[in-house]
Amino acid sequence: MAPAGITATNFSPLLETITLFTLAAAVVGVVGRQFTKAVVIKSVAPDDYLAVLALLFVSGQSAATVVQIANGFGKPLITQTPSTIDTILKAGYAANLLYVISICLSKLTVLVLLYVITPVQRNMHIVQGVGATIIAWTMSAFLVVAFQCHTPETWQVVTNRCIDQFSWWLYFESLNAATDLALISLPVIFFWNVQAPWRKKLWVFFYFSLRLTAVAAILAKLIYWTRLHSASDYTLDQWPVEICTQIIQCLSLLSSCCLYLRPFLEALSSGFIHMDDMRRRIGINPFLLQGKTAGTSMILLVDDPALVPKTSARTGDSGTRGVDDTTGDSPEREAMVVGV
């Protein structure tokens, strides 16, 4: 049921409802993630801190959007006073800056997790390269948004001399989608040759592919933004774009939190699972991609001996045999022993 008060000239109630709903969903996702890591698995990693930091910026962006809505965003420009227009533009300026940072932090959350669970040196370098690219893209985007118009009124996009807003946001969101596709592709590249049952690997790919929902929202925003190129009412016509923005930042953060959804639900429904076993299964690799476990080590079998990192130990004749029960591979296959 649609919120009351929505008309062809008043989309403010719809904007407020979706903004608060997506914010609540982001809060639930991050709290669930942190509960999983801190209480169930009893471990906290750098990506958890990034997730909390991303949530703070998402909350700030949503708060700035609510300020816009309270001052008439979603209604015709002719119904606004000069004071409310200034407030809408200033809040929108702050919201755009916070949006850029929240998107970056959500992406870095996934990259840090990939870096932690990737024992291959070459893959670590790939993650570092992608991370550096995302940080550079974010810094440049932040500066462009911060100085989008002539000083001192850098927030005044209606009457001031500014950059081409249409072209800029097309560029930003296009790279946003491209980097998300990279985050989806990296796990496939890294784990394709890992010797594990395909069912488990498909679960890995599935959880990372949940980020496609954010990509879909970005594409929707690009479509609406293209239609806005000829629009003349700043406060009324942008409501579909703003809704897409809220959905994008919510899904971008939630898709990183959903990486822990399966173990979280398993822990709730299977309280008899020993916590040490949960840490072995999830602490370093939350996707249950291990082959055999022996003591406090996890064995990952790889096809290429060159992929075994220098910090890993190789199994010998007197140690654990590198045999995968599910595939019947010979013990001659190289194995990486990663401490957990």
C-alpha positions in Angstrom: 0.0 0.0 0.0 1.4 3.4 -1.1 2.0 6.0 1.6 -0.9 8.5 2.0 -0.6 11.9 0.3 1.2 10.8 -2.9 0.0 12.8 -5.9 1.3 13.8 -9.3 2.8 16.8 -7.7 3.8 15.4 -4.3 6.2 12.4 -4.1 7.7 13.5 -0.8 5.9 10.8 1.2 7.1 8.1 -1.1 10.7 9.4 -1.0 10.6 9.5 2.8 9.2 6.0 3.2 11.8 4.4 0.8 14.6 6.4 2.4 13.7 5.2 5.9 13.1 1.7 4.8 16.4 1.3 3.0 18.2 2.8 6.0 16.5 0.4 8.3 17.4 -2.5 6.0 21.1 -1.4 6.0 21.1 -1.2 9.8 19.6 -4.7 10.2 22.1 -6.1 7.7 25.2 -4.6 9.4 23.9 -5.5 12.9 23.3 -9.1 11.8 26.8 -9.2 10.3 28.5 -7.9 13.4 26.5 -10.2 15.6 27.7 -13.2 13.5 31.3 -12.2 13.6 31.5 -11.0 17.2 29.1 -13.3 19.0 28.7 -16.5 17.0 32.2 -16.8 15.4 33.9 -14.6 18.0 36.2 -12.8 15.6 36.3 -9.3 14.3 38.2 -8.4 11.1 39.0 -5.0 9.4 36.2 -5.5 6.9 33.8 -5.4 9.9 35.0 -2.0 10.9 34.6 -0.8 7.3 31.0 -2.1 7.3 30.2 -0.1 10.4 31.9 3.0 8.9 29.9 2.6 5.7 26.7 2.3 7.7 27.5 5.7 9.4 27.9 7.4 6.0 24.8 5.7 4.7 22.9 7.0 7.7 24.3 10.5 7.2 23.3 10.4 3.5 19.8 9.3 4.4 19.5 12.0 7.1 20.5 14.7 4.6 17.9 13.3 2.2 15.2 13.4 4.9 16.1 17.1 5.4 15.6 17.7 1.7 12.2 16.0 1.8 11.1 17.9 4.9 11.8 21.2 3.0 9.8 20.2 -0.1 12.0 17.9 -2.2 9.6 15.8 -4.3 7.2 18.8 -4.9 7.1 21.4 -7.7 9.8 24.1 -7.6 7.2 26.8 -7.9 5.8 25.9 -4.5 9.1 26.4 -2.8 10.4 29.6 -1.1 14.0 30.8 -1.6 14.8 29.6 1.9 13.5 26.1 1.4 15.3 25.9 -2.0 18.6 26.8 -0.4 18.1 24.2 2.3 17.2 21.5 -0.3 20.3 22.3 -2.3 22.6 22.4 0.7 21.3 19.1 2.0 21.5 17.6 -1.5 25.1 18.7 -1.7 25.9 17.0 1.6 24.0 13.9 0.6 26.0 13.6 -2.6 29.3 13.8 -0.8 28.3 11.2 1.8 26.9 9.0 -1.0 30.3 8.9 -2.8 32.1 7.9 0.4 29.5 5.3 1.5 29.7 3.6 -1.9 33.5 3.4 -1.6 33.5 1.9 1.9 31.0 -0.7 0.9 33.2 -1.8 -2.0 36.3 -1.8 0.2 34.5 -4.0 2.7 34.3 -6.8 0.1 37.9 -6.2 -1.1 39.3 -6.5 2.4 37.4 -9.8 2.9 38.7 -11.1 -0.4 42.3 -10.1 0.6 42.0 -12.0 3.9 40.6 -15.2 2.4 42.9 -15.3 -0.6 46.1 -17.2 0.2 47.6 -16.7 -3.3 50.1 -13.8 -3.6 49.2 -13.0 -7.2 45.5 -12.6 -6.2 46.4 -10.4 -3.3 48.1 -8.0 -5.7 45.0 -8.0 -7.9 42.9 -7.1 -4.9 45.3 -4.3 -4.0 45.2 -2.9 -7.5 41.4 -2.9 -7.6 41.3 -1.3 -4.2 43.8 1.4 -5.2 41.7 2.1 -8.3 38.5 2.4 -6.2 40.1 4.7 -3.7 41.5 7.0 -6.5 38.1 7.0 -8.2 36.4 8.0 -4.9 38.9 10.7 -4.1 38.5 12.3 -7.5 34.7 12.0 -7.4 34.6 13.6 -3.9 36.7 16.6 -5.1 34.5 17.0 -8.2 31.3 17.0 -6.2 32.8 19.2 -3.5 33.8 21.8 -6.1 31.0 21.2 -8.7 30.1 24.9 -8.8 32.0 28.2 -8.4 32.9 29.2 -4.9 31.6 30.2 -2.4 28.2 28.7 -3.3 29.4 25.3 -4.4 26.0 23.8 -3.5 24.0 26.1 -5.7 23.4 23.9 -8.8 20.3 25.8 -10.0 21.6 29.4 -10.5 25.4 29.1 -10.2 27.9 28.2 -12.9 28.6 24.5 -12.4 29.9 21.4 -14.2 27.6 19.4 -16.4 25.7 17.5 -13.7 24.1 15.2 -16.3 27.4 14.0 -17.8 29.2 13.8 -14.4 26.7 11.5 -12.8 26.5 9.3 -15.9 30.3 8.9 -15.6 30.2 8.3 -11.9 27.4 5.7 -11.9 28.9 3.9 -15.0 32.2 3.4 -13.1 30.2 2.4 -10.0 28.6 -0.4 -12.0 31.9 -1.4 -13.6 33.6 -1.7 -10.2 30.7 -3.7 -8.8 31.0 -6.1 -11.7 34.8 -6.4 -10.9 33.9 -7.4 -7.3 31.6 -10.1 -8.6 34.2 -11.4 -11.1 37.2 -11.6 -8.7 35.9 -14.5 -6.5 35.1 -16.5 -9.7 38.7 -16.0 -10.9 40.2 -16.7 -7.5 38.2 -19.8 -6.5 37.5 -21.4 -9.9 40.4 -23.8 -9.6 40.1 -24.4 -5.8 39.7 -28.1 -5.2 36.3 -28.2 -3.5 32.8 -29.5 -4.3 31.1 -27.5 -7.0 28.1 -27.0 -4.7 30.2 -25.1 -2.2 31.9 -23.0 -4.9 28.5 -22.2 -6.5 27.4 -20.9 -3.1 30.5 -18.6 -3.1 29.7 -17.3 -6.5 26.0 -16.9 -5.6 26.7 -14.8 -2.5 29.1 -12.5 -4.3 26.7 -12.2 -7.3 24.1 -10.7 -4.9 25.9 -7.4 -5.8 24.2 -7.7 -9.2 21.1 -6.2 -7.4 23.0 -3.0 -6.8 24.2 -3.0 -10.5 20.5 -3.3 -11.6 19.6 -0.3 -9.4 22.5 1.6 -10.9 21.2 0.8 -14.4 17.7 2.0 -13.4 19.2 5.2 -12.1 21.1 5.8 -15.3 17.9 5.3 -17.3 15.9 7.8 -15.2 18.9 10.2 -15.2 18.9 10.2 -19.0 15.3 11.1 -19.0 16.0 13.9 -16.6 18.3 15.6 -19.1 15.4 17.7 -20.5 13.6 18.1 -17.2 13.1 21.6 -15.8 11.8 21.1 -12.3 14.7 20.3 -10.0 12.7 19.5 -6.9 10.0 17.5 -8.5 11.4 15.6 -11.4 14.4 14.0 -9.6 12.3 11.8 -7.3 12.9 8.6 -9.3 16.7 9.2 -9.3 16.7 9.8 -5.6 14.8 6.6 -4.9 17.4 4.7 -7.0 20.2 6.4 -5.0 18.8 5.1 -1.7 18.4 1.6 -3.1 21.9 1.6 -4.6 23.7 2.5 -1.3 21.5 0.1 0.7 22.1 -2.9 -1.7 25.8 -2.1 -2.0 26.2 -2.4 1.8 23.7 -5.3 2.2 25.4 -7.4 -0.5 28.6 -7.4 1.6 26.6 -8.3 4.8 24.8 -11.1 3.0 28.2 -12.9 2.7 27.6 -14.0 6.3 23.9 -14.7 5.9 24.2 -18.5 5.5 26.5 -19.2 8.5 24.4 -16.7 10.6 21.2 -18.7 9.9 23.0 -22.0 10.4 24.3 -20.9 13.8 20.8 -19.9 14.8 19.1 -23.1 13.6 22.0 -25.5 14.7 23.1 -24.4 18.1 24.9 -27.7 18.7 27.7 -26.7 16.3 30.9 -26.2 18.2 32.2 -22.7 18.1 35.8 -23.8 17.4 34.4 -25.6 14.3 32.5 -22.5 13.3 35.7 -20.5 13.5 37.6 -23.0 11.4 34.8 -23.0 8.8 34.1 -19.2 8.7 36.9 -17.4 10.5 39.3 -17.3 7.5 37.0 -18.6 4.9 33.3 -17.8 5.5 32.2 -19.7 2.4 33.0 -23.3 3.6 35.5 -23.8 0.8 38.0 -25.9 2.7 38.9 -29.4 1.7 40.1 -31.4 4.7 40.8 -29.9 8.2 43.6 -31.3 10.4 44.1 -29.8 13.8 44.0 -26.1 13.3 44.9 -26.0 9.7 42.8 -25.8 6.5 43.8 -27.7 3.3 43.1 -26.1 0.0 44.1 -28.0 -3.1 45.2 -26.2 -6.2 46.0 -27.3 -9.7 49.1 -25.1 -10.1 52.0 -25.6 -7.6 53.1 -22.0 -8.4 50.0 -20.7 -6.7 51.1 -22.0 -3.3 52.2 -18.9 -1.4 55.6 -18.7 0.3 53.9 -18.4 3.7 52.1 -21.7 3.3 53.4 -25.1 4.2 53.2 -28.0 1.8 52.1 -31.4 2.9 54.7 -34.1 2.9 54.6 -37.9 2.9 54.5 -38.0 6.7 51.9 -35.2 7.0 48.3 -34.9 5.9 47.7 -36.3 2.5 46.4 -33.9 -0.1 43.4 -36.0 -1.2 40.0 -34.6 -1.7 37.4 -37.2 -0.8 34.8 -35.7 -3.2 37.0 -35.9 -6.2 39.4 -38.7 -5.5 42.4 -36.7 -6.7 45.8 -38.2 -6.2 48.0 -37.0 -3.3 50.6 -35.7 -5.8 48.4 -32.6 -6.3 49.8 -29.6 -4.5 48.2 -28.5 -1.3 48.2 -25.3 0.7 48.0 -25.5 4.5 46.6 -22.3 5.9 46.6 -21.8 9.6 43.2 -20.8 11.1 
